[in-house]
Amino acid sequence: MDRETLECDVLLVGAGPASLACAYHLAGKLEAAGEKREILIIEKGGEVGQHILSGAVMDPRGLDELFEGRWKEEGCPVEAPVVSEAVYYLTPRGKIRFPFVPPTLKNHGGYVVTLSHVVQWLQTKVEARGVNVLAGFPGKELIYDESGRVAGVRTADLGLDRAGQPKASFTPGTDLRARVTVFGEGPRGSLTKALVERLGASGPNPQIYGTGVKELWELPAGRIRPGEVFHTAGWPLRSNHYGGGWIYGLAGDRASIGFVPALDSGDPEFDPWASAQKWKTHPWIRSLLEGGKILKAGAKAVPEGGYWSQPKLYGDGFVIVGDGASFLNAPRLKGIHTAVKSGMLAAEAIFDALRAGRFDAAALEGYDRRYRESWLCKELRLVRNVRQVFHGNFFVGMVRAGLLLAAGGRLFGDRLPVKTDAACLERRQNGAGPSPGEAAELRPDGVLTFDKLTGVYHAGAMHEENQPSHLIVHDLDICRTRCREEYGNPCEHFCPARVYEMVEDPAAPPRPDGSPAVRLQINHSNCVHCKTCDVLDPYGIITWTVPSDAGGPKYIGL
């Protein structure tokens, strides 16, 4: 079919803080050099910030460098500076305050922000420098030239029906060709994943994840001060399960609350959404939220692997920035400043490549070199093994983490290996059938705790029904046979949006034990784009891709 082709010098995929910082810094360097280049950013959400989700307490170091200390004066939206902080270990009925804030969780000098508002502000800054930002343009496929170099991205075809056939509104996707493509898609980006797999460019360790569930609450006046920061560990997680919660005071008597359990627990029935709802029933957290009202909710995979999980950052015609390149400092719960810095370092390498007129791996290697020489690498290397030592007892992990930090990040070896989260899942014993799991025990009350479909509503998630599902299951037979028998269909538990359901299949004969046959039903319109299914499916048969309608959650303000 005939496709429109647009050409540019630099194409950035995803309008998150890493891509926007990269574009802003690159445009500034080109302007200072008196050069004009075409820079284009595409964003899969209907508007910039729509698919952005983060806690978030921001370390200002990245923006300080990007705007030479003037980011507040230039209008960057901030909820509040951090005014106090505390860390608690929760038991089922009580809490124990840590006698000191662990070094990785100290937030003095940080700012509580709403990241969707920050990226919208950054959008205005990059557009003022002549960068084009196109929202509602989901990147669907990679484009390679005849030599195998990344040459751009093809956007999704629009106007396809559920069977993938053109409707009257059909419009073919556009080929966006570029000399350099910057992948800033965030965690588990579909194009980044495909690129890394094609090149065999994954890091020494596989990436590991948590699934963060976040809610925005309006609280009674005076209940929490803007800039108050609380973190929790312990209940309702088991002692060998990494994760915890946060409560951040925002302006206007609002609070950002959330819970991030790791996905390597091994339990195929573990439910991140239900666990987050259960966390809110703790007496202390209940007392904070009582009389308040939920405003928004969402979920997102959080890349926790850090330094050892970084893929190769550059190659022929491309660089990878931000969360997709594993720049999150998981022990600090910080990724904004690292994303911004990664974008700036990539911009400097791209600037050199543009001036030299070369865009192969050798020309873009300067990105990796600059990273290795930067404070960003030093920060991530210090905590390079901290996440790994928590794969076991929490208190033992705390001691080992303290020793690691004191020893400069190395204790038992320079690299502690990990398995993928899916490889950690334990098969069910004796062929036991699936059980309702933790979610069935919760019984949401609709005031403090909520079921998954209510969460989808509060996420604002919408997709056109009559379009191909962007969630591809490559072998449905495995779902109703092996996965049901060996793992109890964990997708029904781990998905926070009830996308995956095993339902009776009246067209199929009963199972040998007399129970009804089942099939997988995919409710793709519920999807909140967290990517947990792509991470935790034990057979690797689920692939998350971008929807063609630019649909999904609406996280602006969350």
PEWO-V58352 format. One line per field, one symbol per residue. phi: phi as a letter, one per 40 degrees, with the letter a starting at -180 (. if undefined). psi: psi as a letter, one per 30 degrees, with the letter a starting at -180 (. if undefined). Layout:
BEGIN
phi = ???
psi = ???
END
This chain:
BEGIN
phi = .cbcbbbacbbbbhbccccccccccccccccccgbbbcbbbbbcccacgcbcaadabbccdccdccbfgbccccgdcbcaccbaaabbbcbdbbabcccacddcbcbdgcbcbbccccccccdccccccgccbbcgbccbbcbbcccgccbiaccccbgbcdcgcccccdbccbcbbacbbbcbcgcfdcccdccccccgbccdbccbbbbcbbbbbcbddgcacdgcbbbbbgdccccbbciibaabcbcgfbbcbaabcccbcgccbcbdccccccdccddccdcccdgcacbaaaaacbcbcgdccccccaacgabbbgdcbgccccccfbacccccccccccdcccdcccccgbbcdccbccccccccccccccccccbcbccccccicccccccccccccccggbbbicbccbbccccccccccfgcccbcgcccccfdcgbbbbcccccccccgcabcccacccbbbcacccccbdccccbgfcccccccbfcbbcbcbccbcdcdcgcccbacbbccccdbgcgdcccbdcbgbcbcbccccfchcbccgc
psi = lkkkkkklekkkjkhaeeeeeeeeeeeeeeeffgkkljkkkkkflflkfegkkldkkkkgeeeeeeghggeefggkkkeklkflllkkkklefakjkkflkkefgkgkflkkljeeeeeeeeeeeeefggkkjjlgikkelkkkaffgkkgakklkklhkaeggkklfgkkllkjjklekkkjhfakhkeeeeeeeeefhglleklkllljkkkkkkklkkgekkkfkkkkllbkgllfgjklalljkkllhhlkkllkjklggffjfgkjeeeeeeeeffkeeeeeefkfakkellllkkjjfebefgklkflajgllklaefghfkjeefhkfeeeeeeeeeeeeeeeeeeeefgkgaeefgffeeeeefglfeeeeeeegfgeeefgiakeeeeeeeeeeeefggfkeflfkklllleeffkkkkkggklklfaeeffeikfgeelkleeeeeeffgkkkkeilkkgjkjfjfeeefdeeeeefgifffefkgghekkjlkjffllllfgflklllkkjifffkghfgeefefkffgfkkklkkfggaaljgkf.
END
